[in-house]
Amino acid sequence: MDDPSDTKPPDFDATFRQQLGTLFRWRRDVRRFRTDPIDGTVIDRLLAMAALAPSVGNSQPWRFVKVNDSARRAAIRASFEACNKDALADCHGERARLYAQLKLEGLDKAPVQLAVFVDAETAVGLGLGQKTMPETLNYSVVAAINHLWLAARAEGIGVGWVSILEPDKVTDALDVPAGWSLVAYLCVGYPEEDHDVPELVRAGWQDRLDISEFVIER
């Protein structure tokens, strides 16, 4: 058997780094999907890429649920509708008009829906690194989601994160183990259009911040 320590690291040259930057810029939170199906082997490949993410103590706490059942999807759609109506009521004037025009989810068209949970009771990793910052379990799951997102974009597939949901109702609808907590609900499919500018920027909701606005020195 080959010694893993003898494996030569790849050469990430300037061309690769430029392509990686392009991938990052073109990764978008997609809301408008085509209904074309995605082969299950492709989804499994993306999930395998997601599982390459780092995790605190090598705990690997991410749990993915493929939501295929129409009744379960309908329950989640109902939760979105209730939450979206409530959120709209908090907006006024021009903001309310803009909010009402936004496409905030892809639940109607995206062929694939994934619920992503954190297993807060996992014994994997033996709790290493979690005593002072137990929230790192959730952060590990978010890292896996980002891996999936970038891997999907590299294959021309879009991902949309639906956050306007009631986590408890999603958890109940999917009948998952008691120790699991919802981190994200993802719509996955081929986008109707590709853009390198976020939809909320294009719609006039919020511009991107300049890096100088969120980096400080001490």
VOBA-1610 file (N, C-alpha, C; in pm, whole numbers, padded with zeros to 5 digits, always signed):
BEGIN
Met+00085-00120+00000Met+00000+00000+00000Met+00088+00124+00000Asp+00051+00221-00081Asp+00129+00344-00088Asp+00117+00423+00041Asp+00225+00489+00078Asp+00226+00574+00196Asp+00163+00708+00157Pro+00050+00747+00223Pro-00014+00875+00187Pro+00080+00993+00200Ser+00181+00983+00288Ser+00274+01094+00307Ser+00361+01116+00185Asp+00366+01015+00095Asp+00446+01027-00027Asp+00368+01091-00141Thr+00240+01118-00120Thr+00158+01176-00226Thr+00203+01319-00254Lys+00231+01344-00380Lys+00277+01478-00419Lys+00158+01572-00429Pro+00162+01688-00364Pro+00050+01782-00373Pro+00038+01837-00514Pro-00084+01871-00555Pro-00104+01925-00691Pro-00045+02065-00703Asp-00019+02104-00825Asp+00032+02238-00853Asp-00086+02327-00891Phe-00131+02408-00799Phe-00240+02501-00826Phe-00179+02626-00890Asp-00168+02622-01022Asp-00099+02729-01093Asp-00189+02851-01112Ala-00135+02952-01179Ala-00206+03078-01195Ala-00336+03059-01273Thr-00334+02970-01372Thr-00456+02945-01449Thr-00565+02887-01361Phe-00526+02791-01277Phe-00624+02731-01186Phe-00679+02837-01091Arg-00592+02919-01035Arg-00637+03020-00939Arg-00733+03119-01005Gln-00707+03152-01132Gln-00798+03241-01203Gln-00934+03175-01223Gln-00933+03047-01258Gln-01059+02974-01277Gln-01134+02960-01145Leu-01061+02940-01036Leu-01125+02930-00905Leu-01193+03061-00868Gly-01125+03173-00896Gly-01187+03303-00871Gly-01312+03323-00954Thr-01308+03275-01078Thr-01426+03284-01164Thr-01541+03203-01106Leu-01510+03082-01058Leu-01613+02998-00995Leu-01676+03070-00877Phe-01593+03130-00793Phe-01646+03202-00676Phe-01738+03316-00719Arg-01697+03391-00821Arg-01777+03507-00864Arg-01909+03465-00926Trp-01911+03350-00991Trp-02032+03307-01060Trp-02119+03215-00976Arg-02079+03188-00852Arg-02166+03113-00762Arg-02276+03206-00714Arg-02398+03172-00743Arg-02509+03259-00707Arg-02612+03181-00625Asp-02689+03256-00546Asp-02803+03199-00474Asp-02920+03199-00572Val-02946+03086-00633Val-03041+03077-00744Val-03184+03064-00692Arg-03275+03138-00751Arg-03417+03132-00715Arg-03505+03090-00831Arg-03453+03101-00952Arg-03533+03073-01072Arg-03473+02952-01143Phe-03547+02841-01137Phe-03496+02714-01187Phe-03575+02664-01308Arg-03507+02589-01391Arg-03575+02506-01490Arg-03621+02379-01420Thr-03715+02312-01480Thr-03768+02190-01417Thr-03697+02063-01464Asp-03595+02078-01548Asp-03522+01961-01597Asp-03473+01876-01481Pro-03493+01746-01486Pro-03446+01659-01377Pro-03293+01651-01374Ile-03241+01618-01257Ile-03097+01595-01239Ile-03078+01450-01201Asp-02989+01384-01270Asp-02963+01243-01242Asp-02918+01225-01097Gly-02969+01120-01034Gly-02936+01095-00894Gly-02788+01075-00870Thr-02717+01022-00969Thr-02572+01002-00950Thr-02499+01135-00941Val-02554+01237-01008Val-02494+01370-01001Val-02511+01427-00860Ile-02631+01414-00805Ile-02655+01462-00669Ile-02565+01389-00569Asp-02552+01260-00585Asp-02465+01184-00495Asp-02320+01231-00507Arg-02278+01265-00628Arg-02143+01315-00647Arg-02124+01450-00576Leu-02225+01536-00585Leu-02217+01665-00517Leu-02214+01648-00365Leu-02292+01554-00314Leu-02293+01529-00170Leu-02158+01473-00124Ala-02095+01392-00209Ala-01962+01341-00175Ala-01861+01455-00169Met-01875+01553-00257Met-01787+01670-00253Met-01814+01752-00127Ala-01941+01762-00090Ala-01975+01835+00033Ala-01909+01772+00154Ala-01903+01640+00155Ala-01848+01567+00269Ala-01696+01578+00280Leu-01632+01645+00184Leu-01488+01672+00193Leu-01460+01796+00278Ala-01564+01861+00325Ala-01547+01985+00402Ala-01478+01957+00535Pro-01411+02059+00590Pro-01353+02045+00724Pro-01463+02042+00829Ser-01436+01979+00942Ser-01533+01978+01052Ser-01458+01976+01183Val-01518+02037+01284Val-01453+02045+01415Val-01430+01904+01470Gly-01306+01875+01507Gly-01273+01744+01563Gly-01298+01629+01466Asn-01307+01659+01337Asn-01341+01558+01235Asn-01475+01491+01266Ser-01567+01571+01319Ser-01697+01518+01364Ser-01793+01487+01250Gln-01774+01554+01134Gln-01859+01530+01017Gln-02008+01528+01054Pro-02058+01638+01113Pro-02194+01636+01170Pro-02304+01665+01070Trp-02272+01680+00943Trp-02375+01711+00843Trp-02462+01590+00814Arg-02590+01615+00799Arg-02686+01510+00764Arg-02776+01566+00653Phe-02779+01498+00539Phe-02855+01545+00424Phe-02981+01459+00406Val-03093+01525+00386Val-03219+01456+00360Val-03265+01494+00220Lys-03277+01396+00132Lys-03334+01420-00001Lys-03486+01421+00014Val-03546+01535-00009Val-03690+01549+00012Val-03761+01521-00121Asn-03813+01401-00135Asn-03878+01359-00259Asn-04030+01349-00247Asp-04080+01320-00129Asp-04222+01296-00108Asp-04302+01425-00128Ser-04407+01418-00209Ser-04485+01538-00243Ser-04557+01596-00121Ala-04605+01512-00031Ala-04675+01561+00087Ala-04579+01636+00180Arg-04459+01584+00194Arg-04359+01652+00278Arg-04318+01784+00214Arg-04303+01783+00083Arg-04270+01909+00014Arg-04382+02012+00032Ala-04505+01965+00028Ala-04619+02057+00043Ala-04620+02119+00183Ala-04586+02041+00285Ala-04582+02093+00421Ala-04475+02202+00434Ile-04363+02182+00368Ile-04255+02280+00373Ile-04295+02404+00293Arg-04364+02385+00182Arg-04413+02499+00103Arg-04511+02582+00185Ala-04596+02516+00263Ala-04692+02587+00348Ala-04621+02669+00454Ser-04514+02615+00509Ser-04436+02689+00608Ser-04375+02814+00546Phe-04322+02798+00424Phe-04266+02915+00355Phe-04372+03022+00334Glu-04488+02983+00287Glu-04593+03081+00258Glu-04632+03159+00383Ala-04643+03092+00495Ala-04679+03159+00620Ala-04569+03256+00663Cys-04443+03211+00655Cys-04331+03295+00697Cys-04312+03413+00603Asn-04331+03389+00474Asn-04314+03495+00375Asn-04419+03604+00393Lys-04542+03563+00423Lys-04650+03660+00447Lys-04618+03745+00570Asp-04565+03680+00673Asp-04530+03751+00796Asp-04416+03850+00770Ala-04317+03806+00692Ala-04203+03894+00662Ala-04247+04015+00580Leu-04337+03994+00485Leu-04386+04105+00404Leu-04457+04208+00491Ala-04528+04162+00594Ala-04600+04253+00683Ala-04505+04344+00761Asp-04379+04302+00774Asp-04280+04385+00846Asp-04221+04494+00758Cys-04246+04487+00627Cys-04191+04587+00534Cys-04296+04695+00506His-04247+04813+00474His-04338+04924+00449His-04289+05007+00330Gly-04382+05073+00264Gly-04348+05163+00155Gly-04273+05094+00043Glu-04164+05156+00000Glu-04085+05106-00113Glu-04027+04968-00084Arg-03988+04947+00043Arg-03932+04816+00079Arg-04037+04706+00062Ala-04160+04735+00099Ala-04267+04637+00082Ala-04289+04607-00066Arg-04284+04712-00149Arg-04303+04691-00293Arg-04190+04604-00349Leu-04067+04633-00309Leu-03953+04553-00357Leu-03962+04409-00308Tyr-03996+04395-00180Tyr-04004+04259-00124Tyr-04107+04176-00198Ala-04221+04235-00227Ala-04329+04162-00293Ala-04288+04115-00433Gln-04191+04183-00494Gln-04148+04148-00629Gln-04034+04046-00630Leu-03971+04025-00515Leu-03856+03936-00510Leu-03899+03790-00526Lys-03815+03715-00594Lys-03833+03570-00601Lys-03747+03513-00489Leu-03812+03467-00382Leu-03738+03433-00262Leu-03719+03283-00242Glu-03770+03202-00330Glu-03753+03058-00314Glu-03772+02991-00450Gly-03727+02865-00458Gly-03742+02790-00581Gly-03820+02663-00560Leu-03906+02662-00458Leu-03976+02540-00418Leu-04070+02487-00524Asp-04115+02574-00614Asp-04214+02531-00713Asp-04153+02458-00831Lys-04026+02491-00865Lys-03968+02437-00987Lys-03844+02351-00967Ala-03767+02379-00864Ala-03641+02306-00847Ala-03667+02156-00837Pro-03601+02075-00919Pro-03629+01932-00918Pro-03577+01858-00795Val-03478+01918-00730Val-03418+01854-00613Val-03429+01947-00494Gln-03472+01891-00380Gln-03476+01966-00255Gln-03400+01887-00150Leu-03310+01956-00082Leu-03227+01894+00022Leu-03243+01970+00152Ala-03273+01900+00258Ala-03271+01958+00391Ala-03139+01917+00456Val-03070+02014+00512Val-02938+01987+00571Val-02946+02012+00722Phe-02911+01910+00796Phe-02919+01916+00942Phe-02781+01901+01005Val-02771+01945+01129Val-02654+01916+01211Val-02695+01812+01314Asp-02614+01709+01328Asp-02637+01608+01431Asp-02561+01652+01556Ala-02631+01721+01644Ala-02569+01778+01763Ala-02530+01671+01865Glu-02577+01550+01846Glu-02548+01444+01942Glu-02449+01341+01888Thr-02385+01373+01775Thr-02292+01277+01718Thr-02176+01248+01813Ala-02136+01122+01817Ala-02021+01083+01897Ala-01892+01086+01815Val-01907+01105+01685Val-01789+01111+01598Val-01707+01234+01634Gly-01577+01216+01648Gly-01490+01326+01687Gly-01471+01339+01837Leu-01553+01266+01912Leu-01539+01260+02059Leu-01543+01398+02124Gly-01616+01491+02062Gly-01633+01623+02121Gly-01513+01715+02110Leu-01411+01674+02036Leu-01289+01754+02025Leu-01319+01893+01968Gly-01275+01996+02038Gly-01290+02134+01991Gly-01425+02196+02016Gln-01517+02125+02080Gln-01654+02176+02094Gln-01685+02232+02234Lys-01597+02208+02330Lys-01631+02245+02468Lys-01651+02395+02484Thr-01562+02474+02426Thr-01573+02619+02441Thr-01656+02684+02331Met-01666+02617+02215Met-01745+02672+02105Met-01828+02561+02041Pro-01933+02517+02108Pro-02016+02408+02053Pro-02081+02444+01920Glu-02092+02573+01892Glu-02153+02615+01765Glu-02068+02577+01644Thr-01943+02533+01668Thr-01859+02492+01556Thr-01916+02370+01483Leu-02002+02294+01549Leu-02071+02186+01478Leu-02155+02243+01364Asn-02231+02349+01395Asn-02312+02414+01290Asn-02225+02475+01182Tyr-02114+02537+01225Tyr-02025+02598+01126Tyr-01969+02492+01031Ser-01943+02374+01083Ser-01892+02265+01000Ser-01993+02227+00893Val-02121+02225+00930Val-02226+02194+00834Val-02233+02302+00725Val-02220+02427+00765Val-02222+02536+00668Val-02105+02523+00571Ala-01989+02480+00621Ala-01874+02459+00532Ala-01907+02352+00428Ala-01976+02246+00470Ala-02015+02140+00376Ala-02113+02193+00272Ile-02205+02279+00315Ile-02300+02339+00222Ile-02227+02422+00117Asn-02127+02498+00160Asn-02051+02580+00066Asn-01976+02493-00035His-01920+02381+00012His-01855+02286-00079His-01955+02239-00185Leu-02074+02200-00140Leu-02176+02151-00233Leu-02212+02260-00333Trp-02226+02382-00285Trp-02268+02494-00368Trp-02169+02518-00481Leu-02040+02520-00447Leu-01938+02545-00547Leu-01926+02428-00644Ala-01934+02306-00592Ala-01927+02188-00678Ala-02044+02187-00776Ala-02163+02226-00728Ala-02280+02231-00815Ala-02260+02335-00926Arg-02212+02452-00889Arg-02193+02558-00989Arg-02094+02515-01096Ala-01992+02439-01058Ala-01892+02392-01154Ala-01955+02297-01256Glu-02071+02240-01222Glu-02141+02150-01314Glu-02260+02217-01380Gly-02269+02350-01364Gly-02378+02424-01426Gly-02510+02412-01352Ile-02504+02367-01228Ile-02623+02348-01145Ile-02632+02459-01042Gly-02752+02510-01019Gly-02772+02618-00924Gly-02824+02567-00790Val-02796+02642-00686Val-02843+02611-00551Val-02906+02737-00493Gly-03020+02720-00427Gly-03084+02830-00357Gly-03112+02792-00212Trp-03075+02878-00119Trp-03093+02853+00024Trp-03223+02920+00068Val-03321+02840+00110Val-03450+02893+00155Val-03445+02908+00307Ser-03438+03031+00353Ser-03429+03056+00497Ser-03560+03104+00557Ile-03658+03132+00473Ile-03788+03181+00521Ile-03876+03060+00549Leu-03841+02990+00656Leu-03908+02866+00695Leu-03909+02855+00847Glu-03998+02772+00898Glu-04001+02741+01042Glu-03925+02610+01064Pro-03807+02616+01125Pro-03724+02495+01140Pro-03798+02379+01206Asp-03877+02408+01308Asp-03948+02300+01378Asp-04046+02229+01285Lys-04115+02305+01202Lys-04213+02243+01112Lys-04144+02162+01002Val-04028+02211+00957Val-03952+02133+00858Val-03904+02003+00921Thr-03854+02013+01043Thr-03805+01894+01113Thr-03917+01794+01134Asp-04034+01843+01175Asp-04149+01753+01195Asp-04192+01689+01064Ala-04196+01768+00957Ala-04242+01716+00828Ala-04151+01607+00775Leu-04022+01614+00810Leu-03925+01519+00757Leu-03898+01403+00853Asp-03953+01411+00975Asp-03944+01300+01069Asp-03801+01251+01087Val-03712+01343+01122Val-03571+01309+01141Val-03542+01281+01289Pro-03429+01221+01321Pro-03396+01193+01461Pro-03399+01318+01549Ala-03429+01297+01674Ala-03449+01408+01768Ala-03326+01495+01785Gly-03208+01440+01768Gly-03086+01516+01788Gly-03042+01601+01670Trp-03122+01599+01564Trp-03087+01676+01445Trp-03155+01812+01447Ser-03083+01917+01406Ser-03139+02052+01397Ser-03116+02105+01255Leu-03218+02171+01202Leu-03211+02222+01066Leu-03110+02336+01055Val-03023+02327+00956Val-02930+02434+00924Val-02970+02503+00794Ala-03012+02424+00694Ala-03045+02484+00565Ala-03146+02399+00491Tyr-03226+02466+00409Tyr-03314+02397+00315Tyr-03274+02446+00177Leu-03229+02356+00091Leu-03171+02392-00037Leu-03256+02345-00153Cys-03276+02434-00250Cys-03334+02397-00378Cys-03219+02383-00477Val-03223+02277-00556Val-03113+02246-00647Val-03169+02218-00786Gly-03113+02281-00886Gly-03158+02258-01023Gly-03080+02344-01121Tyr-03110+02327-01247Tyr-03046+02409-01350Tyr-03111+02547-01352Pro-03034+02654-01344Pro-03092+02788-01340Pro-03150+02830-01473Glu-03255+02913-01468Glu-03311+02970-01590Glu-03210+03062-01658Glu-03133+03135-01578Glu-03030+03226-01628Glu-02909+03218-01537Asp-02793+03251-01593Asp-02670+03259-01513Asp-02629+03405-01499His-02589+03442-01380His-02546+03581-01353His-02425+03580-01260Asp-02339+03681-01276Asp-02229+03698-01182Asp-02260+03809-01081Val-02382+03863-01087Val-02427+03964-00990Val-02545+03906-00913Pro-02543+03914-00780Pro-02653+03858-00701Pro-02788+03917-00740Glu-02893+03834-00732Glu-03027+03878-00770Glu-03073+03995-00685Leu-03040+03996-00555Leu-03084+04105-00469Leu-03016+04237-00505Val-02897+04229-00563Val-02832+04351-00613Val-02903+04397-00739Arg-02931+04303-00830Arg-02998+04339-00954Arg-03138+04396-00928Ala-03203+04348-00822Ala-03338+04395-00790Ala-03340+04525-00711Gly-03222+04573-00671Gly-03216+04699-00597Gly-03241+04685-00448Trp-03230+04563-00395Trp-03255+04542-00252Trp-03134+04578-00167Gln-03015+04535-00209Gln-02895+04558-00129Gln-02772+04538-00217Asp-02682+04637-00218Asp-02556+04623-00292Asp-02456+04539-00213Arg-02357+04489-00282Arg-02247+04419-00216Arg-02160+04522-00144Leu-02109+04485-00028Leu-02019+04573+00046Leu-01879+04565-00012Asp-01807+04675-00003Asp-01665+04673-00037Asp-01588+04605+00076Ile-01482+04535+00041Ile-01407+04460+00143Ile-01359+04549+00256Ser-01335+04677+00228Ser-01287+04768+00333Ser-01391+04790+00442Glu-01517+04754+00414Glu-01623+04776+00511Glu-01637+04663+00612Phe-01568+04550+00591Phe-01581+04442+00688Phe-01448+04380+00726Val-01338+04450+00702Val-01206+04404+00746Val-01144+04513+00832Ile-01101+04475+00951Ile-01034+04570+01040Ile-00900+04512+01085Glu-00817+04596+01140Glu-00689+04552+01194Glu-00679+04592+01340Arg-00612+04508+01416Arg-00591+04536+01558Arg-00443+04519+01593
//
